[in-house]
Amino acid sequence: MRWTIAFATALFVAARLAAAPAAHAEPDSLLQQIKDRGAIRVCEAAYPPYNVKNPKTSEWEGLDVDLAVELAKTLGVKLEHVDVSFSTLIPSLATQKCDLSIAATYITPARAEQVLFTRPFAAETKTIFVPQASTAKSYADIDKEGVTIATRAGTAEDDYAKRFFKHATIKTLTSDATQPHLLEVAAGRVDAAFAGYVGSLIFLRQNANLKLRPLGDKLLDPTPFAFMLPRGEYHFQQYLNVFLDQLERTDKLKELSDKWLSASG
């Protein structure tokens, strides 16, 4: 009889423990974790002028980096950079490799199924880039059998290009390099690249030897940029939105945007 009671008690305790949430898996606690750790880990992927690794110092710089610096100051923590590619941004958040993605990332429904977004703080359009000697003037000139268009894996440009271009071949590149699809065109390995307009213009002006130009057709798919954070972290999301609102009210957001985006004018 005593064994039966003890066995039943053990089963009850085991069931209660199994039902209880793990101590390390408290939901919506990322903001407090960052403060307790004394550091915020931000994922970086290259796209000028938002996130660029300085070739001389190997340090990240750009609009999004400056915003992250301001965020770390406001939180009173250190800023730690985590180098990733666009294709691994969301997996890096999901596996807690970083707390926040500060890469220049479009807000899209597909991403919203997997992560939370902050409020937008910038926007970008997209277009085709071709060699300066190309006679192409429209998307119809490019969207033909036998033409290859390069895009980057994990980007909204890649998704959009695969829907928009019906006849050309889309070559998706997986690379951590800055604007690898533009480099692919300059090297003559593809006919064109589909890329963000402003960031690509800035990159080409900084690398005039590449000899590329945007297509003369209209710009496509204007989309806002935002930071990404893990699913379920609504407290941290609210904090980030209040932080960005404050930067806008004090004109700090405009100051930093003008500093980095003026190069596209």
LUMMIKE-698917 format. One record per residue (C-alpha): residue in one letter; x, y, z negated. Coordinates in steps of 0.25 Angstrom, whole numbers, plus 2048, in hexadecimal, padded with zeros to 3 digits. Layout:
N
AXYZ/...
% end
This chain:
265
M800800800/R80B80A7FC/W812806809/T80680A811/I80481780A/A81381B80C/F81281781B/A80581F81D/T80C82B817/A81882A81F/L80F82982C/F808836827/V81583D825/A81B839832/A80E83E839/R80F84B833/L81E84D836/A81B849845/A810853846/A81885F83F/P820868849/A82F867849/A835871840/H83E87684C/A833877856/E82B882850/P82388985C/D82489885F/S83189A857/L83B89D861/L83C8AC85D/Q83F8A884E/Q84989D853/I8518A885B/K8518B184F/D8568A5846/R8608A1850/G8658B0851/A8668AE860/I85D8AE86C/R8618A5878/V85D8AA886/C85E8A2893/E8648A989E/A8638A78AD/A86A8B08B8/Y8628BA8BF/P8668C88C1/P8648D38BB/Y85D8CB8B0/N8678C18AC/V8758C18B2/K8828BB8AD/N88D8C58AE/P8998BE8B6/K8A38C68AE/T89E8C38A0/S8958B78A2/E88B8BE899/W87C8BF89D/E8778CD8A1/G86B8D38A7/L85D8D98A4/D8588CC89D/V8658CB895/D8648D9890/L8558D688C/A85A8CA884/V8658D287D/E85A8DC879/L8528D0874/A85D8CA86C/K8608D7865/T8518D9862/L8518CB85C/G85E8CD855/V8648C085B/K8708BC864/L86D8BA873/E8728AD878/H8728AA888/V86F89D88D/D87389B89C/V8688938A4/S8628938B2/F8548978B6/S8518888B8/T8548858A9/L84E8928A3/I84188B89E/P84887E89A/S852886892/L84688C88A/A83F87F888/T84C878883/Q84F88487A/K85C887881/C858896880/D84D89E879/L84A8A7884/S84C8A8893/I8518B6897/A8538B28A6/A84B8BB8B0/T8408B18B1/Y8338B38B9/I8268B18B1/T81F8A68B9/P81389C8B5/A81C8908B7/R8268958AC/A81B89A8A3/E81688B8A2/Q82488889B/V828895894/L8238A288E/F8278AF894/T8298BD88E/R8228C9894/P8298CD8A2/F8348D78A2/A8388D88B0/A8338D28BE/E8398CE8CB/T8358CA8D9/K83B8C08E3/T8408C08F1/I8498B98FB/F8578BC8FD/V85E8B990A/P86C8BD910/Q86E8CB914/A86F8C6923/S8628BE922/T8578C392C/A84C8BE923/K8428C991F/S8378C2919/Y8338B6911/A82E8AF91E/D83B8B1924/I8418A8918/D83689E916/K839895922/E83E887923/G84D885922/V84E891919/T85388F90B/I8508988FF/A8588978F2/T8518998E4/R8558968D6/A85088A8CE/G84788E8C2/T84389C8C8/A8368A18CC/E83C8A58DA/D83E8968DC/D8308938D9/Y82A89F8E1/A83389C8ED/K82E88D8EE/R8208928EF/F82289E8F8/F82B899903/K82488E90A/H82F88A915/A83D88D910/T845884907/I8468888F9/K8548858F2/T8538858E3/L8618888DC/T8648848CE/S86F88D8CA/D8738968BE/A87A8A08C7/T8748AE8C9/Q86C8AE8D6/P8718A18DC/H8668A18E7/L86C8AF8EC/L87A8A98EC/E87489D8F4/V86F8A68FF/A87C8AE8FF/A8848A1901/G87C89D90D/R876891906/V868895907/D86089F910/A85A8A8905/A8578A98F6/F84A8AC8EF/A84D8B48E2/G8498BF8D9/Y84A8CD8E0/V8508D78D7/G85A8CD8D0/S85F8C88DD/L8618D68E3/I8698DA8D6/F8718CD8D8/L8748D08E7/R8788DE8E4/Q8828D98DA/N8878CE8E4/A8878D68F1/N8908CB8F8/L8848C28F8/K87D8C9904/L86F8C6901/R8628CE902/P8538CD8FE/L8498CA909/G8428D690E/D8348CF90B/K82B8D38FF/L8308CF8F1/L8288C38EB/D8228BF8DE/P8258CA8D4/T8268C38C6/P8298C88B8/F8358C38B0/A8348BF8A1/F83C8B7897/M8388A9894/L8378A2887/P833894882/R824890882/G81D892875/E82689D870/Y81B8A886F/H8218B0864/F82E8B286B/Q8278B5878/Q81F8C0870/Y82C8C586A/L8338C6878/N8278CD87E/V8278D8873/F8368D9875/L8348DC884/D8298E5881/Q8328ED878/L83D8EE882/E8338F388C/R82D8FE882/T83B90387F/D83F90388D/K84B8F988A/L8458F0895/K8458FA89F/E8538FE89C/L8588F089D/S8508EE8AA/D8558FA8B0/K8648F68AC/W8638E98B4/L8588EB8BE/S85D8F88C4/A8678F08CC/S85C8EB8D5/G8588F98DA/
% end
